Every structure is written in C-alpha cells, then in structure tokens.
Amino acid sequence: MTDTLDPENWDDFRASAHALLDACIDHLADARAHPWQPLPEETRQGYALSGEARGEAATARRLIDDMLPYGTGNTHPRFWGWVHGTGLASGLLSEMAAATINANCGGRDHGMIHVEHAVIDWARGIMGFPETASGVLVTGTSQATVIALATARQRALGPEVRHKGLSGRLTAYAGAGVHNATRKAIELLGIGADNLRRIPEDDSGLQIDALRAAIAEDRAAGATPFAIVGTAGSVDFGRFDDLNALADVARDEALWLHVDGAFGAWARLAEDPWRGLTDGIERADSLACDFHKWMYVPYDCGLCLIRDGAEHYAAFAARPAYLASHGEGLSGGDPWFCDFGTDLSRGARALKVWTAVESYGAAGFGAAITANCRAAARMGAAVTDAPAMALMAPVISNLCVFTADASLPAAAQSTLNKAIASALQLDGTAVFSTTEAGGITCLRAAITNHRTTPEDIDAAIAAVAARAQALSPHPSAQ
C-alpha cells in the first residue's frame, strides 16, 4: 500500500475503468431491458460499509453487479412516473470529464466557470430574458425557487432585510396546484405558508380575476403583497398559467413575477401549439427550471434565471477576506457564482448541459420535447377510445391523467388504479405514478422520456386494459 490514494497500478485501474464504462454503455444502449426492479434484501445489506479497503478493481465490479441494475429505472422507454428525466449518453462523457477536473465552481477563474456562463447565456436567450439577466445552476427548481423569492423579498423590503430580517406581513400568490417547492421556499424565507395565497384555477390555469381580488383584499388588511408565482407545466396535469396575463397583473400591482417552469419551461423549444404555452415567460422577473427533467441531462441540474442581475447579486453577495478577488490569476474571474446563491462549494453541473447542447443542438431537444407532447396526445386518444377508461383532465402538454374503469364507484376506481400502477411497476411493463382528480386516485403519465415510441404508448394502454380486466370487481364491464 502506498502513501497516496491514487491507484497503485494505473494500468490495472484503466482496465477496471474500461470494464465499468463498457457496462454503463451497454446499460444505456439496451435501456429497454432494464426497467425498475426491487432491490434484493441481500444486495441492500451488502451496501453496508465496513471501512475495509478492497481496491478499485473490486469496487468497479460491485458497481457493475450491485449498482447498475437497481436505479430508479427512469432510463427505460416506458418510465413515465412523477417527472423524471431519462438521461443522455452525452452525460457519460460530461460526468467523466467533470470527475477528472474536479473543479469547485463557487468562483475563481477557470474553464468550468466560463462553461457555466455559456450555459446560462444560452438558456437566457431561449427564454427571452434580457442581457441584464443573471443566472446560477443549482440542484433543481426547489433550490432555484428559494433563490428567486429571496431576491423578490429583498426588492419588497429593501437591503436591510439581510441584516434585520422580516418586517410586516408579506403575501405571495399562486394557483391552487402550485408545486410544493413554492410552499417550502415561502416557509424557509420566514414568510410563512399561511401567507402563500392559493388562487382557484381551472384547465386554463390561475384565475386572474380571483388573483386581483386576493391582492386587493390583502392590501386592505395591511399586508404587503410581493410576488406572484406562475406555473409553466403543473406537476399534476401539465397546465400552464396565462403568463402574459400574470405579467400584466404584476406590472399593474408592482409585484415580482416568478415562474415555476420546472419541466414546462422547455416547451419553449417545442413546435407549436406547445411552444405557445410558454408565451409571456420572457416577461418574468425570475424563472426556475430543471435541465434534468425535460432536457434529459443527468441529475442534478436546475437553473435560476433572474431578470435584473444587479438585484440578484445584491440579495446574495458576500465576500469575506478569505474569498478576496485580486483581478488576475486564479482568484480572479468575477463575478463568482457563490455571490448569486447559497453555495460556495459547487460541482461542474454546467458541463453536462454544455455537452448535451453541443451533442444534440436546440433542434434535437425541440424534436424530442415535441415527440413527448405527441406521445401524451396519443395516450389521451387511446384512453378516450377505450370502452371503460376516461381522461380525468385534458391533455395539455406532456401529461396524461386517466382512470382505468370510469364505470366503477370513485373508491373502487382509486383502488383499481393504485393496484394497476403497482402491478405494472413490479412486472416491468411500465411506470405510471398516481395523482388525485375529482376525488379519485388516477393513473398519471408524465412523459419526459426521449426513448418513448408510439408503440410504447400503445403497449402500455393495452397493459392497463388487461390489468383492469383481471383486477376489476366486474370484469365484464371491460
């Protein structure tokens, strides 16, 4: 054993690493053969660490045998559960390079900082934000929402909020179906979940008249309205708020407009009519979205864009003596990304996006996103054509929510849909998740999967019908 943690024999390490790389490529190339599967108890127990050194070769073998088979399964073409991105072959390239470089992207002057600037500039242009906009890559939309609303809070209360904390009662407004990330952000910022006003919504999104009324009511009660949160792609049904209408309200009421575009913002790259769903996003004060969802890059990689870079910087900048920048050398490279968020220690997330865009281009992503919307429409049509199934919400973008047997009482529908979801997951046929609609637990397909084919859609709906036939309390209804 040497006195370093580097391999004792680099040639042996090279052989082990090549074997692992080949196994990873095989896993992606044959993704259809690797659905989610339960983790055997023996394997789970084998993950325990004894602290004993076993060497890189043994570790590489364990990665192949004990790790690769037991992921979420979201690389599979029929994985539509929750809103999971499905990964890209380019991610293998970027993750190898990122691990080798091992750069801290909190700041300083090195290549990965400029790669992140390039990715943010590209996204800024796609979303129609001005050149004054700033951005930062984060773990995901949840963290991006905290950063955006913290900046909005400072606009409302002034820079002293960083020193003295909250004063008075701030209120924010969002549709009833807003993602829970917004509530968590409101709580973390000390505003309180009760001050997130949930505005009624329908299939067209948040109701504008109800929004204006709530703002007026809160002002009359002595509160300080400070932000509207619009949704571009709701997590339950794929709904889009009328972002231009929200921007008009924000302008009229002098409020911050934040858009939760976790996956739906990337409909911006799709063909019409889906691209049109994002109209108005360019008028937002801030946007939170994820590259690891509908841009398919490996986890994790989210984005926070803020229209006024000066406001963004003022909300987070803090440079103690040990982080002083001297303009030249490694300590240069201003602005530093640590001054635009909460993290000083940051990995090279941007490289996975840069590699993906370089590999496939905006047109390639647009085609994949469009295909996902068409797949959801195809699924919706198949549900409508099936004798017992029924859509529980319109198919607006890339989500399809339905029940397997609408002839049953509500409770029986819920029981059946949950049983079908579990059965199809366990046998490897397809992964649906569930959500609630009209008091019924429904099957939900969120299609952010570039590997999905029309044949996958047809086969999955046929499998749902077959399971419903087998599990329904009155099979003849099928």
C-alpha positions in Angstrom: 0.0 0.0 0.0 1.4 3.4 -1.0 1.1 6.6 1.0 -1.3 8.1 -1.6 -4.9 7.4 -2.5 -4.1 7.2 -6.2 -4.1 3.7 -7.8 -1.1 1.6 -7.1 -1.1 0.4 -10.7 -2.7 2.8 -13.3 -2.8 0.1 -16.0 -4.9 -2.1 -13.7 -7.1 0.8 -12.9 -7.5 1.6 -16.6 -8.7 -2.0 -17.3 -11.3 -1.8 -14.4 -12.5 1.6 -15.5 -12.8 0.4 -19.1 -14.9 -2.6 -18.0 -17.2 -0.3 -16.0 -17.5 2.1 -18.9 -18.5 -0.7 -21.2 -21.1 -1.9 -18.7 -22.5 1.7 -18.5 -22.7 2.0 -22.3 -24.3 -1.4 -22.5 -26.9 -0.4 -19.9 -27.9 2.7 -21.8 -27.8 1.1 -25.3 -30.1 -1.7 -24.0 -32.2 0.5 -21.8 -35.4 -1.3 -22.8 -34.0 -4.4 -21.0 -33.5 -2.5 -17.7 -36.8 -1.5 -16.1 -37.0 -0.7 -12.4 -36.8 -3.8 -10.2 -37.0 -4.3 -6.5 -33.7 -4.3 -4.6 -33.0 -7.8 -3.2 -32.5 -7.7 0.6 -29.1 -9.4 0.3 -27.9 -6.6 -2.0 -29.3 -3.9 0.2 -27.5 -5.4 3.2 -24.3 -5.6 1.1 -24.3 -1.8 0.7 -23.2 -1.5 4.4 -19.6 -0.2 4.7 -17.1 -2.0 6.9 -14.3 0.6 6.3 -12.0 -2.1 4.9 -10.1 -1.2 1.7 -11.0 -3.5 -1.2 -9.3 -1.7 -4.1 -10.6 0.0 -7.2 -11.0 -3.3 -9.2 -13.3 -4.8 -6.7 -15.2 -1.6 -6.4 -15.7 -1.3 -10.1 -17.0 -4.9 -10.2 -19.5 -4.1 -7.4 -20.7 -1.0 -9.3 -21.5 -3.2 -12.3 -23.1 -6.0 -10.3 -24.8 -4.2 -7.4 -25.5 -0.7 -8.5 -26.3 -0.5 -12.2 -29.3 -2.9 -12.0 -31.0 -1.1 -9.2 -31.6 2.5 -10.2 -35.0 4.2 -10.4 -35.5 2.7 -13.8 -36.1 6.1 -15.4 -33.8 5.3 -18.3 -36.4 2.8 -19.5 -38.6 3.9 -22.5 -41.8 3.2 -20.6 -40.9 5.1 -17.4 -43.4 8.0 -17.0 -43.6 8.2 -13.3 -43.5 11.5 -11.5 -41.5 13.9 -13.7 -38.1 12.2 -14.1 -35.6 12.9 -16.9 -34.2 9.9 -18.6 -30.5 10.7 -19.0 -28.3 11.0 -22.1 -25.3 9.2 -23.5 -23.5 12.5 -23.5 -23.9 12.5 -19.8 -21.3 9.7 -19.6 -18.8 11.9 -21.3 -19.5 15.0 -19.2 -19.5 13.2 -15.9 -16.2 11.5 -16.7 -14.6 14.8 -17.5 -16.2 16.6 -14.6 -14.9 14.0 -12.1 -11.4 14.2 -13.6 -11.3 18.0 -13.5 -12.9 18.1 -10.0 -13.5 21.8 -10.2 -15.1 23.9 -7.5 -17.5 26.2 -9.3 -18.2 28.6 -6.5 -15.9 31.0 -8.2 -12.4 31.8 -9.3 -11.1 31.9 -12.9 -11.1 28.5 -14.6 -12.8 26.8 -17.5 -15.8 25.4 -15.8 -16.9 28.9 -14.6 -16.9 30.1 -18.2 -18.8 27.0 -19.3 -21.5 27.8 -16.7 -21.7 31.4 -18.1 -22.1 30.0 -21.6 -24.9 27.6 -20.5 -26.7 30.4 -18.6 -26.4 32.8 -21.6 -27.8 30.1 -23.9 -30.8 29.5 -21.6 -31.3 33.2 -21.2 -31.6 33.6 -24.9 -34.0 30.6 -25.3 -36.3 32.0 -22.6 -36.2 35.6 -24.0 -34.6 37.2 -20.9 -32.6 40.4 -21.4 -28.8 40.7 -21.3 -29.1 42.2 -17.9 -30.3 38.9 -16.6 -28.2 36.7 -14.3 -28.4 33.0 -13.5 -27.0 30.2 -11.4 -27.1 26.5 -11.7 -28.5 24.7 -8.6 -29.7 21.3 -7.5 -33.1 21.8 -9.0 -36.2 24.0 -9.1 -36.8 23.7 -5.4 -33.5 25.5 -4.6 -33.9 27.9 -7.6 -37.3 28.9 -6.1 -35.7 29.9 -2.8 -33.1 32.0 -4.6 -35.7 33.7 -6.7 -38.1 34.5 -3.9 -35.3 35.7 -1.7 -34.4 38.2 -4.3 -38.1 39.2 -4.6 -38.3 39.6 -0.8 -35.3 41.9 -0.8 -37.0 44.1 -3.6 -40.1 44.3 -1.4 -38.3 45.1 1.9 -35.1 46.6 0.9 -31.4 45.6 1.6 -31.9 45.8 5.3 -33.8 42.5 5.3 -30.4 40.8 5.1 -29.5 42.3 8.4 -32.7 42.8 10.3 -35.0 40.1 8.9 -38.6 40.3 8.1 -40.8 43.3 9.0 -44.6 43.2 8.4 -46.6 40.6 6.6 -45.6 39.6 3.1 -48.0 37.7 0.9 -47.5 35.7 -2.3 -50.0 34.3 -4.8 -50.0 31.1 -6.8 -52.5 28.7 -8.4 -54.0 26.0 -6.2 -52.0 23.4 -7.9 -48.6 25.1 -7.5 -45.7 22.7 -6.7 -44.9 22.2 -3.1 -41.4 23.7 -3.7 -43.0 27.1 -3.6 -44.6 26.5 -0.2 -41.2 25.2 1.1 -39.5 28.3 -0.2 -42.0 30.6 1.5 -41.5 28.7 4.8 -37.7 28.8 4.6 -37.7 32.5 3.9 -39.7 33.2 7.1 -42.8 34.4 5.3 -45.0 31.5 6.4 -47.1 29.1 4.4 -50.3 30.8 5.5 -49.2 33.8 3.5 -49.0 31.9 0.3 -52.4 32.6 -1.1 -53.8 29.7 -3.2 -55.8 31.1 -6.1 -58.5 29.0 -7.7 -57.6 27.6 -11.1 -59.1 25.6 -14.0 -57.7 24.0 -17.1 -56.6 27.4 -18.3 -54.6 28.0 -15.2 -54.8 30.5 -12.4 -58.0 32.7 -12.4 -56.9 36.3 -13.0 -60.0 38.0 -11.5 -59.6 35.9 -8.3 -55.9 36.9 -8.2 -56.7 40.6 -8.4 -59.3 40.3 -5.7 -57.0 38.5 -3.3 -54.3 41.1 -3.8 -56.8 43.9 -3.1 -58.1 42.1 0.0 -54.6 41.6 1.4 -53.6 45.2 0.9 -56.8 46.3 2.6 -55.8 44.1 5.6 -52.4 45.7 5.9 -50.3 43.1 4.3 -47.6 43.7 1.7 -48.2 41.6 -1.5 -44.8 40.9 -3.0 -44.8 38.1 -5.5 -46.9 36.1 -8.0 -45.8 32.6 -8.8 -46.9 31.4 -12.2 -46.8 27.8 -13.3 -45.5 26.6 -16.7 -46.4 22.9 -16.6 -48.2 21.9 -13.4 -47.0 18.8 -11.7 -50.4 17.1 -11.6 -51.9 17.9 -15.0 -49.4 19.8 -17.1 -51.3 23.0 -17.0 -49.9 26.4 -18.0 -50.9 29.7 -16.5 -51.6 32.6 -18.8 -48.2 34.1 -18.2 -48.9 37.3 -20.2 -52.0 37.9 -18.0 -49.9 37.3 -14.9 -47.2 39.7 -16.1 -49.9 42.3 -16.7 -51.1 41.9 -13.1 -47.5 42.0 -11.7 -46.9 45.2 -13.7 -50.2 46.8 -12.5 -49.6 45.9 -8.9 -45.8 46.4 -8.8 -45.2 42.7 -7.8 -42.5 40.3 -8.7 -43.5 37.6 -11.2 -41.7 34.3 -10.7 -42.4 31.3 -13.0 -42.1 27.7 -11.8 -41.1 26.1 -15.1 -39.5 23.0 -13.6 -40.2 21.0 -16.8 -42.7 23.0 -18.7 -40.4 26.0 -19.5 -38.6 23.8 -22.0 -41.8 23.6 -24.1 -40.2 26.8 -25.4 -38.1 24.6 -27.7 -41.1 22.6 -29.0 -43.2 23.1 -32.1 -46.5 24.9 -31.9 -49.0 24.7 -30.4 -46.9 23.6 -27.4 -44.3 26.3 -27.7 -47.1 28.9 -27.4 -47.9 27.6 -23.9 -44.7 29.5 -22.7 -45.7 32.9 -24.2 -45.1 35.5 -21.6 -42.3 33.7 -19.8 -39.9 36.3 -21.2 -41.7 38.9 -19.1 -41.0 37.2 -15.8 -38.7 38.6 -13.1 -37.4 35.1 -12.4 -37.6 31.6 -13.7 -36.9 28.3 -12.0 -36.5 25.2 -14.2 -34.6 21.9 -14.5 -32.3 20.6 -17.1 -32.6 17.2 -15.6 -36.3 16.9 -16.4 -37.4 17.8 -19.9 -33.8 18.4 -21.1 -32.9 14.9 -20.1 -29.5 15.6 -18.7 -28.2 13.5 -15.8 -29.2 14.5 -12.3 -28.9 17.0 -10.8 -29.0 20.3 -12.6 -31.5 23.1 -12.1 -31.5 26.7 -13.2 -32.5 30.0 -11.6 -32.7 33.0 -14.0 -33.3 36.5 -12.7 -34.2 39.4 -14.9 -32.2 42.0 -13.0 -28.8 40.7 -12.3 -28.0 43.6 -10.0 -30.9 42.7 -7.8 -29.9 39.1 -7.8 -26.3 40.0 -6.8 -27.4 42.3 -4.1 -29.5 39.6 -2.5 -26.7 37.1 -2.0 -23.2 38.7 -2.5 -20.9 38.3 0.5 -17.1 38.2 0.1 -15.1 37.8 3.3 -11.4 38.3 3.3 -10.6 34.7 2.5 -12.5 35.0 -0.7 -11.0 38.2 -1.9 -10.6 38.6 -5.7 -7.4 40.2 -7.0 -8.5 40.6 -10.6 -5.8 38.4 -12.1 -4.8 34.8 -11.6 -7.0 32.0 -10.2 -8.5 34.3 -7.6 -10.0 36.5 -10.4 -12.9 35.5 -12.6 -15.5 37.9 -11.2 -18.5 37.6 -10.9 -18.4 34.5 -8.8 -21.4 32.2 -8.7 -21.3 32.0 -4.9 -22.5 35.6 -4.9 -25.7 34.6 -6.7 -26.9 31.8 -4.4 -26.3 29.9 -1.1 -23.5 27.5 -2.2 -19.8 28.1 -2.2 -18.9 24.5 -2.9 -20.4 23.7 -6.3 -19.7 21.0 -8.8 -19.4 21.4 -12.6 -23.1 21.0 -13.3 -22.9 23.1 -16.4 -20.7 20.7 -18.2 -23.5 18.1 -18.6 -25.7 20.7 -20.2 -23.0 22.1 -22.4 -22.1 18.6 -23.6 -25.7 17.8 -24.3 -26.4 21.0 -26.3 -23.1 20.6 -28.2 -24.1 17.0 -29.0 -27.7 17.3 -30.0 -28.4 21.0 -30.5 -31.5 23.0 -29.7 -33.3 21.5 -32.7 -32.7 18.0 -31.4 -34.1 18.8 -28.0 -37.1 20.6 -29.6 -37.9 17.5 -31.6 -37.7 15.2 -28.6 -39.9 17.5 -26.5 -42.4 17.8 -29.3 -42.4 14.0 -29.6 -43.2 13.7 -25.9 -46.2 16.0 -26.3 -47.4 14.0 -29.3 -47.0 10.8 -27.2 -49.2 12.2 -24.4 -51.8 13.2 -27.0 -51.6 9.7 -28.4 -52.1 8.2 -25.0 -55.1 10.5 -24.4 -56.7 9.5 -27.6 -56.2 5.8 -26.7 -57.8 6.4 -23.3 -60.7 8.1 -24.9 -61.2 5.3 -27.4 -61.1 2.6 -24.7 -64.6 1.5 -23.7 -64.0 1.8 -19.9 -61.2 4.3 -19.5 -61.7 8.0 -19.1 -59.4 11.1 -19.1 -59.6 12.9 -15.8 -58.1 16.1 -17.2 -57.4 17.5 -20.7 -54.0 16.5 -22.2 -52.4 20.0 -22.5 -48.7 19.2 -22.8 -46.9 16.0 -21.9 -49.1 14.7 -19.0 -52.0 12.3 -19.3 -54.1 11.6 -16.3 -56.9 9.0 -16.5 -58.8 6.3 -14.8 -58.8 2.6 -15.9 -62.5 2.0 -15.3 -64.8 5.0 -15.1 -67.9 2.8 -14.6 -66.8 1.9 -11.0 -67.7 4.0 -7.9 -65.0 6.5 -7.0 -63.4 4.5 -4.2 -63.3 1.3 -6.4 -61.6 3.3 -9.2 -59.0 4.6 -6.8 -58.3 1.1 -5.5 -58.1 -0.3 -9.1 -55.8 2.5 -10.4 -53.4 2.1 -7.5 -53.3 -1.7 -8.0 -52.6 -1.3 -11.7 -49.8 1.2 -11.1 -48.1 -1.2 -8.7 -48.6 -4.2 -10.8 -47.1 -2.7 -13.9 -44.2 -1.3 -12.0 -43.5 -4.7 -10.4 -43.6 -6.7 -13.6 -41.5 -4.2 -15.5 -44.2 -3.3 -18.1 -44.4 0.5 -17.5 -44.1 3.0 -14.7 -47.1 5.2 -14.1 -47.4 7.3 -11.0 -50.7 8.5 -9.5 -52.4 11.7 -8.5 -55.8 12.9 -7.4 -58.5 14.3 -9.6 -62.2 14.7 -8.7 -61.7 12.7 -5.5 -60.2 9.7 -7.4 -56.7 8.4 -7.4 -55.8 8.3 -11.1 -53.0 6.9 -13.2 -50.6 9.6 -14.4 -48.1 9.5 -17.2 -45.6 12.4 -17.2 -43.7 11.8 -20.5 -40.3 13.4 -20.3 -38.6 10.4 -21.9 -36.8 10.7 -25.2 -36.7 6.9 -25.6 -40.5 6.5 -25.7 -42.0 5.4 -29.0 -45.7 5.3 -30.2 -45.5 1.6 -29.8 -44.6 2.0 -26.1 -47.7 4.1 -25.6 -50.0 1.6 -27.3 -48.5 -1.3 -25.4 -48.8 0.4 -22.1 -52.5 1.3 -22.6 -53.2 -2.3 -23.7 -51.4 -3.5 -20.5 -53.6 -1.2 -18.4 -56.7 -2.5 -20.0 -55.6 -6.1 -19.4 -54.8 -5.5 -15.8 -58.1 -3.7 -15.3 -59.9 -6.7 -16.8 -58.1 -9.0 -14.4 -58.5 -6.8 -11.3 -61.8 -5.1 -11.8 -64.6 -6.1 -9.5 -66.8 -6.6 -12.6 -64.5 -7.7 -15.4 -67.4 -7.9 -17.9 -67.5 -4.1 -17.8 -64.3 -4.2 -19.9 
